[in-house]
Amino acid sequence: MTQKHDNYINGAWVAGHSYAPNINPSNLSDVIGEYTQGDAAQLDAAVQAAQAAFPAWSTGNVQARADALDKIGTEILARREELGTLLAREEGKTKAEGIGEATRAGNIFKFFAGECLRLTGEIVPSVRSGVGVEITREPLGVVGLITPWNFPIAIPAWKIAPALAYGNCVVLKPADLVPGCAWALAEIISRSGIPAGVFNLVMGRGSVIGDPLVNHPGISGISFTGSQGVGGRIAQQCAVNLKKVQLEMGGKNPQIILDDADLAQAVELSVQSAFFSTGQRCTASSRLIVTDGIYGKFVDAVQARMATLKIGDALAAGIDIGPVSSLSQLQQDLDYVAIGQAEGAQLVAGGTRLERTTEGFYMAPALLLDTTAAMRINREEVFGPVASVIRVKDYEAALAESNNTPFGLSAGIATTSLKYATHFKRHSQAGMVMVNLPTAGVDYHVPFGGRKGSSYGSREQGRYAQEFFTTVKTAYTGA
């Protein structure tokens, strides 16, 4: 019998109004489990529980917080293969990538266990004699965390861990497509010693519980990762209700390849950035901007490398790329390939649905040539294994093209020139810049975030996470 999984509210497992199957995109006959569907009433109960728990948690012993987060991180790392396998099974990235993501989640909790003890303030002189000034940070309150389907354990971890470390209480709403990792993480948290109500999990449709979460008067802030359209609506709702908001909304990331680049290195980092994790990363390189001198060699070498990629069941050994996460995402990917061709792009590799021994959402990575900046394929986020190549004259043209986008999350350059690498790091209009590295792949202890349409609000991850999850207080003391 398929196991049923409930919401976690106020320290107890609570069934919703119905259950939905969690389907393996590598094998559509494989049902991972049945996950409950919450509603607005359960969401309200979770927020009320968090509000009730906040006074004690926010002012309680920081060592207890640190111990709880360290315990969570320790268990995640001990179970990384199990959790990584679950992740690959429900989301579709390869098992190796899934284990890597689970490892990252464990490390995030370990990092923020230490941050519990490193929160500092300031004592500064007043302009008035006999007056002392203290500047401290306090937790924001009850925070709503809305997480996407493409990183089903790492992104919840990098929101939950700092929220708890800085003394907030949490209501987590994971993506409906991939509830398994969020539930597994909640189950680990439930045994960590964190008091009832401090952390709550409410699974279900965004259309049912998303708006009630964003608009609930008991929520002090919303941290969201997802599409630009949904993020924009959340920003508007939070502005009306004067809530703090943090948004990560994707990218259309450029990867520049200059004439002087190491060809083998440039090809490998471009293929990894564009196609690994099935291209389902907000930091993926979907625009390959190549200068004239290396263009022909680069395009030929990329096609040759693409021909070696193994696409198949995410749990199988030796697989480079698993399936697309869902039928709707697969159709979107195929539609954008067709849109690019209709606009004049030349499809030279992939771009078709594949059949494998099990029925799944498999797609051959697509490479489009002869594309221009005005094409939709270069303006809109596809979020799949689809890359377009833009040919330019020189570095100056490549830089201008890389910045010619409404997004600004991650940007890369492949070059052996210190001059161009240094100039690009300063003049790229992106929140994160990579030199001779894939655009996808970031460390867990440093800031994550972008500019323009990619991000809104303060950065995520590392010590910079305190900017969102805390509020500043200035206290004056007279003689």
PyMOL commands that set and color helices and strands:
alter all, ss='L'
color gray80, all
select helices_A, chain A and resi 40-59+62-78+80-91+95-115+154-165+179-190+206-215+228-241+263-279+292-306+327-342+376-378+395-403+418-427+462-469
alter helices_A, ss='H'
color red, helices_A
select strands_A, chain A and resi 4-5+7-9+12-14+18-24+27-37+122-125+131-139+142-146+169-173+199-201+221-225+244-248+253-257+285-291+346-349+353-354+362-363+366-369+386-392+407-408+410-414+432-435+451-452+455-456+470-478
alter strands_A, ss='S'
color yellow, strands_A
deselect
rebuild
show_as cartoon
